[in-house]
Amino acid sequence: MDPAADGTINYLYGIPHWSVSICCADMNGPLAGVVYDPLRGELFSAARGSGARLGDARLAVTDKKDLASALIATGFGYVAAQRVTQGRIIARILGEVRDVRRFGSAALDLAWLAAGRWDAYFESVEKPWDWMAGALLVRESGGRVTELNPQDPAFPRIIASGPRIHDALVTLLAGATEGL
């Protein structure tokens, strides 16, 4: 288990932002997934082709049109050198978006994106069990997810957002990583 992405460190420190995430995948990718936030009693669920839900309520990502007004979530790695690089990436995008939040659970961050609580998310998270259920939630709530395989482990691997800002966000992050 990677403590960076599921919120284990948050749990250990008593920070109320962690989750339990389960995803069933087949050869075509995520088939069904759930993210459970036990502290808030929220169960996010999705099945391929069937939409995403929070309890009985259907989820939808925000319909944000421009990055300048987008609230973006992210996460940082536990290797100090990677955090330095990630800090430089944040510095390069901070003036281009509304603001950036860092909470500490990739699965829950993606679930909150699917629920429209923020507009976009990116992180260098690499373990599929940390992000796969959340990515399915985003896709099934009308959002887009880009999966990358950068050579530098500090660079974004998962970029997710509503459909109207997605291409601009991918382009912004590509520019933010240039020369690092």
Secondary structure as GFF3:
##gff-version 3
##sequence-region A 1 180
A	DSSP	alpha_helix	3	6	.	.	.	ID=ss1
A	DSSP	alpha_helix	8	13	.	.	.	ID=ss2
A	DSSP	beta_strand	20	26	.	.	.	ID=ss3
A	DSSP	beta_strand	29	37	.	.	.	ID=ss4
A	DSSP	beta_strand	42	47	.	.	.	ID=ss5
A	DSSP	beta_strand	52	54	.	.	.	ID=ss6
A	DSSP	beta_strand	57	58	.	.	.	ID=ss7
A	DSSP	three_ten_helix	67	69	.	.	.	ID=ss8
A	DSSP	beta_strand	71	74	.	.	.	ID=ss9
A	DSSP	alpha_helix	80	93	.	.	.	ID=ss10
A	DSSP	three_ten_helix	94	96	.	.	.	ID=ss11
A	DSSP	beta_strand	99	102	.	.	.	ID=ss12
A	DSSP	alpha_helix	106	114	.	.	.	ID=ss13
A	DSSP	beta_strand	120	123	.	.	.	ID=ss14
A	DSSP	alpha_helix	128	140	.	.	.	ID=ss15
A	DSSP	beta_strand	144	147	.	.	.	ID=ss16
A	DSSP	beta_strand	158	161	.	.	.	ID=ss17
A	DSSP	alpha_helix	166	177	.	.	.	ID=ss18
###
